[in-house]
């Protein structure tokens, strides 16, 4: 059982301001255990085959998104750690992944034979999802700065049978600069940015303890720099997904506002269609006003879909 931590008063104040009348519903969902979800690794097995195998074990399986049969929820009560210890998991037939975490790649729509940069890749949930969509063709550059997390990334790629991926260990901006010098261009980029993690409170309650406004400000500065560096690597008509697992506007709409101002007519926000309920991005926060394009972002709240919280925006380089 996860230990419970009391939320900090300033966090409560911010979320009340952000959610208004919906705050109570948000507060209630945080008290509930998150659903157990997995993503079928179609590099090794089909959703139909895996469903049969898991049902033979006595697991009750539902597939919540009809257009994405690889996404499954385990309705059964399992023993602690059973999901990760199951033979099917060890063989790489599925990846234990939270539902909202799968959405950035659904929005990115990787295609076979593309060149894709996953700038902050560890532990590899989204990297393996990209490889699955690409059917192990093309090229993925999976970057991570921390050696410990690289080991986990490499382990997950190996377990899932991913063969189209190069792992790099560089600070994101430096890697982008090196690739730019080599005139390397990407079809698509995933910037699942380091963030304050406000959306993960159900699965990781310790985030309550770690949360503070200084971290939000520090990360927002890093996020802007990472986006600026990554954008330079996009081909014309290339796409970049900017995503976080936080609700903080400073790390979400403020980043959109910054890049729209910086890149002007070089960049365009694309409409996202996702299999869940999304709220539009906000147009102002406290004394800050954001550009009208922020409304095209997707805000995902736990109470709307019984998931974790996420923020997703898709951009296209048009010049």
Helices and strands as residue ranges (DSSP letters): H 9-19, G 20-22, H 23-29, E 36-40, H 47-56, E 61-62, E 71-74, H 82-85, H 87-90, E 94-96, G 99-102, H 103-108, E 115-118, H 125-134, E 139-143, H 147-159, E 165-168, H 172-181, E 186-192, G 198-200, H 207-210, H 213-231, E 234-244, G 249-251, H 253-263, G 264-266, E 267-270, E 279-280, E 284-285, E 288-289, G 292-296, E 298-300, H 302-305, E 310-317
